[in-house]
Amino acid sequence: MDAAAALDALRGELDREALAMPLLPGVAAEVIASSVDEHSDAARLAELIRQDQSLASHVLRIVNSPAFRGASEIVALQQAIARLGMPRVREIALSASLKGALLADGPYQSLADAAWRRSLAAALWSREVARSARRNVEIAYLCGLLHDLGTPLLLHALGRIAPGLAEADVASITGSLGPCAGARLARAWALPEAVVATVEHLDDPDRAGGHASSVLVASAGVALARLAAEGEIDPQAAFDLPWLVRLNLYPEDVDALVQQQQAIRDVLDAMVV
């Protein structure tokens, strides 16, 4: 099947609502819920993660990496929460759980891995943008992480119907259908509406209605992640990003953001393992 036929086939599956959707892992669903619940506590978060022994081991491995580890080894989840804080441990657990659900083996596995790394980078940058702009940090992380939710879904489907396409053709298909596919999956998973709005309107936050502020933060995070992927970020290039301009950040705020790039790179390397 060539690229045009694959595009038509996937568009047809989306129109008929026949595109297979992965299940949202139960732990991920509860971690997402806890991230927007001001009454959630450390003991409950640790218990959620412990329900999946593989996930618990993965989280402890990450928190003991050089990017996170302090003077002594972390041996228990509640110890990790006490040292790193609930938001950071939630981010680690959520990212690991969602990666397992979205990145199934297939012909385009390397492209899916690369897309996931970009999404994780966007999440880390979005979190820092939200902190600088005094917006909701946890929603910003979630929106950044899932802004490209449709790409791994479509890559899995393409592996089924057209496993031999050129990377340029794959990128064209995922770019065309990604927002629609991602929004379908976000709604199927009952994700927060801010996430759905981000998937649909990343390039035009003004269309996101009441969630425009969250989408704007994610758009800025994605833009910074793209700059960082190209090399060291020039502060002036960052300051000129339209999304940061619209967030009314001062030059010193943008400088502080840019100074985070090595720390973000270290965390990113730890979390994609």
C-alpha positions as CSV (number, residue, x, y, z in Angstrom):
1,M,0.0,0.0,0.0
2,D,1.4,3.4,-1.0
3,A,1.3,6.6,1.1
4,A,-1.9,8.0,-0.5
5,A,-3.8,4.8,0.0
6,A,-2.6,4.5,3.6
7,L,-3.7,8.0,4.3
8,D,-7.2,7.3,2.8
9,A,-7.5,4.0,4.7
10,L,-6.6,5.7,8.0
11,R,-8.9,8.6,7.4
12,G,-11.7,6.1,6.6
13,E,-11.1,4.3,9.9
14,L,-11.2,7.6,11.8
15,D,-14.4,8.6,10.0
16,R,-16.0,5.2,10.9
17,E,-14.6,5.3,14.4
18,A,-13.0,2.0,13.6
19,L,-9.4,2.8,14.5
20,A,-8.3,0.6,17.3
21,M,-7.7,2.5,20.6
22,P,-5.3,1.2,23.3
23,L,-6.7,0.9,26.8
24,L,-5.6,3.5,29.3
25,P,-3.7,1.7,32.1
26,G,-5.6,1.8,35.3
27,V,-2.6,3.1,37.2
28,A,-2.2,5.9,34.7
29,A,-5.9,6.8,35.0
30,E,-5.6,7.1,38.8
31,V,-2.3,9.0,38.6
32,I,-3.9,11.5,36.2
33,A,-6.9,11.8,38.6
34,S,-4.6,12.3,41.6
35,S,-2.7,15.1,39.7
36,V,-5.9,17.2,39.6
37,D,-7.1,16.2,43.1
38,E,-5.8,18.6,45.8
39,H,-6.7,16.1,48.4
40,S,-4.5,13.3,47.1
41,D,-1.7,12.2,49.4
42,A,1.7,10.5,49.3
43,A,0.6,7.2,50.8
44,R,-2.1,6.8,48.1
45,L,0.3,7.7,45.3
46,A,2.8,5.2,46.6
47,E,0.1,2.5,46.8
48,L,-1.1,3.2,43.2
49,I,2.4,2.7,41.9
50,R,3.0,-0.4,44.0
51,Q,0.0,-2.1,42.3
52,D,2.2,-2.6,39.3
53,Q,5.5,-4.1,40.3
54,S,7.2,-3.5,37.0
55,L,6.2,0.2,37.1
56,A,7.3,0.5,40.7
57,S,10.7,-0.9,39.8
58,H,11.0,1.4,36.8
59,V,10.1,4.5,39.0
60,L,12.8,3.5,41.6
61,R,15.3,3.0,38.8
62,I,14.7,6.5,37.5
63,V,14.7,8.3,40.8
64,N,18.1,6.7,41.5
65,S,19.6,7.9,38.3
66,P,22.2,10.8,38.4
67,A,19.5,13.3,37.4
68,F,17.5,12.7,40.6
69,R,19.5,10.8,43.2
70,G,20.8,12.6,46.2
71,A,23.5,11.4,48.6
72,S,21.9,8.1,49.4
73,E,20.0,5.5,47.4
74,I,16.2,5.7,47.4
75,V,14.8,2.3,48.3
76,A,11.0,3.0,48.8
77,L,8.4,4.9,46.9
78,Q,7.4,7.0,49.9
79,Q,11.0,7.9,50.3
80,A,11.1,9.0,46.7
81,I,8.0,11.1,47.2
82,A,9.5,12.7,50.3
83,R,12.7,13.6,48.6
84,L,11.4,14.6,45.1
85,G,7.9,15.6,45.9
86,M,4.6,14.2,44.7
87,P,4.4,16.1,41.4
88,R,7.8,14.8,40.2
89,V,7.1,11.2,41.2
90,R,3.6,11.4,39.5
91,E,5.3,12.7,36.3
92,I,7.7,9.8,36.3
93,A,5.0,7.1,37.0
94,L,2.6,8.6,34.5
95,S,5.2,8.8,31.7
96,A,6.4,5.3,32.2
97,S,2.8,3.9,32.3
98,L,1.7,5.8,29.2
99,K,4.8,4.8,27.3
100,G,4.0,1.2,27.9
101,A,0.4,1.7,26.6
102,L,1.3,3.7,23.5
103,L,4.6,2.3,22.2
104,A,3.7,-1.2,21.0
105,D,6.4,-3.0,19.0
106,G,6.1,-2.6,15.2
107,P,7.8,-1.6,11.9
108,Y,7.9,2.1,13.0
109,Q,9.1,1.5,16.5
110,S,12.1,3.8,16.1
111,L,9.8,6.7,14.9
112,A,7.5,6.1,17.8
113,D,10.4,6.1,20.3
114,A,11.6,9.4,18.8
115,A,8.1,10.9,19.0
116,W,7.8,9.9,22.6
117,R,11.2,11.5,23.4
118,R,9.9,14.8,21.8
119,S,6.7,14.6,23.8
120,L,8.5,14.0,27.1
121,A,10.8,16.9,26.3
122,A,7.8,19.1,25.6
123,A,6.3,18.1,28.9
124,L,9.4,19.0,30.8
125,W,9.6,22.4,29.1
126,S,5.9,23.0,29.5
127,R,6.2,22.5,33.2
128,E,9.0,25.1,33.4
129,V,7.0,27.6,31.3
130,A,4.0,27.1,33.6
131,R,6.1,27.7,36.6
132,S,7.6,30.9,35.1
133,A,4.1,32.1,34.0
134,R,2.5,31.1,37.3
135,R,0.1,28.6,35.7
136,N,-0.9,25.1,36.7
137,V,2.3,23.1,36.5
138,E,0.8,19.6,36.6
139,I,-1.8,20.3,33.8
140,A,1.1,21.9,31.8
141,Y,3.1,18.7,32.1
142,L,0.2,16.6,31.1
143,C,-0.7,18.8,28.1
144,G,2.9,18.8,26.9
145,L,3.3,15.1,27.3
146,L,0.2,14.3,25.3
147,H,0.1,17.1,22.8
148,D,1.1,14.6,20.0
149,L,-1.0,11.7,21.3
150,G,-2.1,10.8,17.8
151,T,1.3,10.0,16.4
152,P,2.1,6.7,18.3
153,L,-1.5,5.6,17.6
154,L,-1.2,6.2,13.9
155,L,2.3,4.7,13.7
156,H,0.9,1.5,15.2
157,A,-1.9,1.5,12.7
158,L,0.5,2.2,9.8
159,G,2.6,-0.8,10.9
160,R,-0.5,-2.9,10.4
161,I,-1.6,-1.6,7.0
162,A,1.5,-0.1,5.3
163,P,4.7,-1.3,7.0
164,G,7.2,-0.1,4.4
165,L,6.6,3.6,3.9
166,A,9.4,6.2,3.7
167,E,9.8,8.3,6.8
168,A,8.8,11.4,4.9
169,D,5.5,9.8,3.9
170,V,4.9,8.6,7.5
171,A,5.6,12.1,8.8
172,S,3.1,13.6,6.3
173,I,0.4,11.1,7.4
174,T,0.9,11.6,11.1
175,G,1.0,15.4,10.6
176,S,-2.3,15.4,8.7
177,L,-4.3,13.0,10.9
178,G,-2.5,13.3,14.2
179,P,-4.7,15.9,15.8
180,C,-7.9,14.1,14.9
181,A,-6.6,10.7,16.0
182,G,-5.1,12.1,19.2
183,A,-8.3,13.9,20.2
184,R,-10.3,10.7,19.6
185,L,-8.0,8.8,22.0
186,A,-7.9,11.6,24.5
187,R,-11.7,11.5,24.7
188,A,-11.8,7.7,24.8
189,W,-9.5,7.9,27.8
190,A,-11.6,10.7,29.4
191,L,-8.5,12.9,29.8
192,P,-8.9,16.4,31.1
193,E,-10.5,18.8,28.5
194,A,-7.3,20.9,28.6
195,V,-5.4,17.9,27.1
196,V,-8.1,17.4,24.4
197,A,-7.9,21.2,23.5
198,T,-4.1,21.0,23.4
199,V,-4.1,18.0,21.0
200,E,-6.6,19.8,18.7
201,H,-5.4,23.4,18.9
202,L,-1.7,23.3,19.7
203,D,-0.9,25.6,16.7
204,D,-3.8,28.0,17.4
205,P,-4.5,28.4,21.1
206,D,-7.1,31.1,20.5
207,R,-9.4,28.3,19.2
208,A,-9.2,26.4,22.5
209,G,-11.8,28.5,24.2
210,G,-11.6,28.3,28.0
211,H,-8.5,26.2,27.8
212,A,-6.5,28.7,25.7
213,S,-4.2,29.5,28.6
214,S,-3.2,25.8,29.0
215,V,-2.8,25.3,25.3
216,L,-0.6,28.4,25.1
217,V,1.7,27.1,27.8
218,A,2.0,23.7,26.0
219,S,2.7,25.5,22.7
220,A,5.5,27.4,24.3
221,G,6.9,24.2,25.8
222,V,6.8,22.4,22.5
223,A,8.5,25.3,20.8
224,L,11.3,25.3,23.4
225,A,11.7,21.6,23.2
226,R,12.2,21.9,19.4
227,L,14.8,24.6,19.9
228,A,16.6,22.5,22.5
229,A,16.6,19.4,20.1
230,E,18.6,21.5,17.6
231,G,21.3,22.4,20.1
232,E,22.0,25.1,22.7
233,I,19.1,27.6,22.9
234,D,19.9,31.2,22.1
235,P,18.1,33.4,24.6
236,Q,17.0,35.8,22.0
237,A,15.6,33.1,19.8
238,A,13.6,31.9,22.8
239,F,12.4,35.4,23.7
240,D,11.2,35.9,20.1
241,L,8.9,32.8,20.3
242,P,5.4,34.1,19.8
243,W,4.0,31.9,22.5
244,L,6.4,33.2,25.1
245,V,5.7,36.8,24.0
246,R,2.0,36.2,24.5
247,L,2.6,34.8,28.0
248,N,4.2,38.2,28.9
249,L,7.3,36.8,30.3
250,Y,10.1,39.3,31.1
251,P,13.5,38.8,29.5
252,E,14.9,37.6,32.9
253,D,12.1,35.0,33.0
254,V,13.1,33.7,29.5
255,D,16.8,33.7,30.5
256,A,16.0,31.6,33.6
257,L,14.1,29.2,31.3
258,V,17.0,28.9,28.9
259,Q,19.3,28.2,31.8
260,Q,17.2,25.1,32.6
261,Q,18.2,23.3,29.4
262,Q,21.0,21.2,30.8
263,A,18.9,20.1,33.8
264,I,16.0,19.3,31.5
265,R,18.3,17.3,29.2
266,D,19.6,15.3,32.1
267,V,16.1,14.5,33.3
268,L,15.0,13.6,29.8
269,D,17.8,11.2,29.3
270,A,17.0,9.5,32.7
271,M,13.3,9.2,31.9
272,V,13.5,7.8,28.4
273,V,15.5,4.8,29.4
